[in-house]
Amino acid sequence: LVMLISISYQVFARYVLGSPTFWSEELARFLIVWLTMLGSASLMKERDGHISVEYVADKLPMKIGFVVGFIRDLLTIAMCGLLGYYGAKLVEVGARTSSSGMQVPMSFPYLAIPVGALLISLVLLIARIGELSTSCRKLPEEISQ
């Protein structure tokens, strides 16, 4: 909503008032980074939330498919670890500079990267633990039938 208002104001100021703002476009760019990282974390709770190629995985036997999914999740968490680590380094560098339009420390927009990486990892872990717990509860029912 803030991004929509910011961009709308930018368009209004530029074309109606004839005087573009110096901060609204910058704010929208910063917000899109935050929205992307937080939205990505939000999608991790569902197995099919993100776009993926599952043609090969769907053709595999169930046990092998589970192993492939497990390896995929480990690689995702490892990638998030790298993203978080280097994102934190970027936040440190960004603390020394300010944005050109709003004059805020660049560490604030850069902070979206490590925060998003951490949230993606946490949501992925919680979702997969929840799936395992559900599967373990269903297993005795399936065996008894």
Steps between C-alpha positions, in 0.01 A plus 500: 500500500784740587672415172180561303448837669864596447496417128161665450627815666813490282287484184268775626791727598683446172212534253246718682716723717797495261738447790612140560587396853847382591397238757195311370673292234777411743249399766319278248828327405587435863152366570506264202818341635335449840180375338693250287695356793204483739270365227754231416507392864122494508488265199741250657233359730336322208690235310376637167513869595804581288538418134685173457556237238356181641475287189793278597414497872143389423632205296722372782392236753366648824810428712741641243272802451514561876882490491511739201262737682713479813816585302315789332397637839857466635633687196237771552602542864870507402427766239306701757799470733727648234244768418465585869875510559583721202183703555618578854834613357310725258303646791831589670622676185163670452517651848781723373298649212165673466243480225501789256131586525387440855840520670438183703787259570520240224513236771118523529419386145790252503370350825221337297752248362620334823158533666332340199759222482452424869121496466513278190714249690280506810175468308643216291618313810171549685297394196703185441496405870123545493476275192714234668292512815179463297651211304612326820148527644347353183749211485345289781155544340628380163678200653190389689290509183 
